[in-house]
Amino acid sequence: MATMFKAVYGSPRPVTVECEVPAYPNADADGCTIYENTHFLSEAEAWERVLAEHDAGLSLEARRVKNLRAELEAAEKSTATAAILATEAREAFRQWERRQTEDDAGQAGGEVGNG
């Protein structure tokens, strides 16, 4: 049996595994296929991969946060515009409603005066 070091995303350090034949396409003792970018005979190489994988994951998540912030900012602007339009529409409706009431009162008053 050979000892290999496996770089597993989600693990903060290389995982030590035993292997019958430490080469692709064989499997380690955990049943995982041995690939040259996941299994290493050198623990130092496994550490390099673990660090690189976690740095890449951190970079992806930071980019995701940046994109979500931009989406949120756009949604906030859109919501503010919608609120302004809704307020303007309500005010325009109130003005229209007042004119209708005034017109109705004027017509009613005119009918009374003509009678």
C-alpha positions in Angstrom: 0.0 0.0 0.0 1.2 3.5 -0.8 0.3 6.6 1.0 -1.0 9.6 -1.0 -2.2 13.0 0.0 -5.6 14.1 -1.4 -6.6 17.7 -1.9 -10.3 17.9 -1.1 -12.2 21.2 -1.5 -13.9 21.9 1.8 -11.1 20.4 3.8 -8.6 22.8 5.3 -5.7 20.4 4.8 -4.7 17.5 2.6 -6.3 14.2 3.5 -4.0 11.2 3.9 -5.2 8.1 2.0 -3.9 4.7 1.2 -3.8 3.3 -2.3 -3.0 -0.1 -3.9 -1.6 1.6 -7.0 -0.9 5.3 -6.6 -1.8 6.3 -10.2 -4.8 7.0 -12.4 -7.3 5.3 -13.1 -7.0 3.5 -9.8 -9.0 4.4 -6.7 -7.8 5.3 -3.2 -9.0 3.5 0.0 -12.0 6.0 0.1 -13.1 4.8 -3.3 -12.2 8.1 -5.1 -10.5 7.9 -8.4 -6.9 9.1 -8.3 -6.3 12.1 -10.5 -3.0 14.0 -11.0 -4.7 17.2 -9.7 -6.3 15.7 -6.6 -3.9 13.0 -5.4 -0.2 13.6 -4.7 2.7 11.5 -3.4 4.2 14.7 -1.9 2.4 16.3 1.0 3.9 19.6 -0.1 2.3 19.4 -3.5 -1.1 18.5 -1.9 -0.8 21.6 0.3 -0.1 23.7 -2.8 -3.3 22.4 -4.4 -5.4 22.8 -1.2 -4.3 26.4 -0.9 -4.8 27.1 -4.6 -8.3 25.6 -4.5 -9.4 27.6 -1.4 -7.9 30.8 -2.9 -9.9 30.2 -6.1 -13.0 29.5 -4.1 -12.5 32.7 -2.1 -12.0 34.7 -5.3 -15.2 33.3 -6.9 -17.3 34.1 -3.8 -15.8 37.6 -3.6 -16.8 38.2 -7.2 -20.2 36.8 -6.5 -20.6 39.3 -3.6 -19.5 42.1 -5.8 -22.1 41.1 -8.5 -24.8 40.8 -6.0 -24.1 44.2 -4.6 -24.3 45.7 -8.1 -27.7 43.9 -8.6 -28.9 45.2 -5.2 -27.9 48.7 -6.1 -29.7 48.5 -9.4 -32.8 47.1 -7.7 -32.7 49.9 -5.1 -32.6 52.5 -7.9 -35.4 50.8 -9.7 -37.5 50.7 -6.5 -36.8 54.4 -5.8 -37.9 55.2 -9.4 -41.1 53.1 -9.0 -41.8 54.8 -5.7 -41.5 58.3 -7.3 -43.7 57.3 -10.2 -46.3 55.8 -7.8 -46.3 59.0 -5.7 -46.7 61.2 -8.9 -49.5 58.9 -10.2 -51.4 59.2 -6.9 -51.0 63.0 -6.8 -52.1 63.2 -10.5 -55.1 61.0 -9.6 -56.1 63.2 -6.6 -55.9 66.3 -8.9 -58.1 64.6 -11.5 -60.5 63.5 -8.8 -60.7 67.1 -7.4 -61.4 68.4 -10.9 -64.2 65.8 -11.4 -65.7 66.8 -8.1 -65.5 70.5 -9.0 -67.0 69.8 -12.5 -69.8 67.8 -10.9 -70.5 70.6 -8.4 -70.4 73.2 -11.1 -72.8 71.2 -13.3 -75.1 70.6 -10.4 -75.0 74.3 -9.5 -75.7 75.3 -13.0 -78.7 73.0 -13.2 -80.1 74.5 -10.0 -79.5 78.0 -11.3 -81.3 77.3 -14.6 -84.3 75.8 -13.0 
